[in-house]
Amino acid sequence: MSEYSLRLNHVFKRFRRGEKHDSLRDLIPSLVKRAVRRDRERALAPEEFWVLNDVSFELRKGETLGIIGHNGAGKSTMLKHLSGIMEPTRGSIEVNGRLSALIEVGAGFHPDLTGRENVFLNGVILGMSRAEVKRKFDEIVDFAGIEEFIDTPVKRYSSGMFARLGFSVAAHLEPDILVIDEVLSVGDFAFQRKGLEKMRAIAKSGATVIFVSHNLQAVAEFCHRGILLEKGRVVADGPTDQVIRRYLDTAGEDAVRPARGPVRVARTTIAGADGQTGRFAAGQPARISVAIDAIVATEKVAVVIDVFNTEFYEVFNTSSERLGHPPVSLEAGQKAECEFDLELNLGPGTYYLGVYLYRYDVEREYDHVFPATSFVVTSDRDTRGAANLYPSVARFDAVAPLPIARAVAI
């Protein structure tokens, strides 16, 4: 059997933008034209685009791969090809082994059936025998943590309960290849950690795991290798931390972002007293400036700032309102600027700044940008970790050895 569990060979997938036929007279010629032409070889029509564009990579047995990219980059389409839901327009995909895929919350669940019934239904759909599902049933339910509701119709489940039960069934398939899409993001923090531990255990058993998520911390923690997709192309493939840095470095390149809500972050900068940006000495004072544009009239806006290290762990978080400044209300078209003064008491390394616009009294997020910017901290002392405690050696002296007690004869 091949040492590769998965291989993509120059995979292309063509999509069509909003094709519409107003009459049967238009529809029939279109279908006939598609049937007779060599669809795999022809060039793109004006209304078509490549959602996957010459994608090639190989995965060895036991590898953990994280796939990241912006919305619309082609991540979910790639997973649907790996799972056999779609076929490529051109190219080929080789899968060696039993593949289990969880690419949509509650896929394969019937809303009117109970959790118990859906475990058996979904398990059989994924390739388990009824006897195998029965043998693993208690373990599946215990892992999902929904014993109390297992005989309740799943249409009454929350999205988190859906995800937990669906993930649990897929993870207990004992697959050779496990494909996981963004589904873990809807679970609570404890279940996300539990799910990552389960995926890690599956990988240690020798299975190959493909993980797609916008949770960069989870990708960095779990996956040894990363792929960055951009407009259907693989633009980076290598160690996960390097691929994530490439993604973050390009994430803030667009000067203008579409508004997510009624108010948006227009610009974020971090600068020292002398105006320098990008690189700072540990402990150096700096000012973070956040420019805000109101699309419509918006009340009680607070600015939250987050600092993450290269492992994507949060090392600092605060907000204008938590620091005692009242929230700001803006009229449509009005601009505002919030500035934070702080000292960069950080260990040497690269850090990423996230910015959120938030209303605390109703717990509503107006907008967020991550990374809004990045910066590097340097130090003249060899220290490690996220914080710089400015150490110095106070004393390091050899002391006289204790006298050795002599045995006394009695």
Order of alpha helices (4+ residues) and beta strands (2+ residues): beta-alpha-beta-beta-alpha-beta-beta-alpha-alpha-alpha-beta-alpha-beta-alpha-beta-beta-alpha-beta-beta-beta-beta-beta-beta-beta-beta-beta
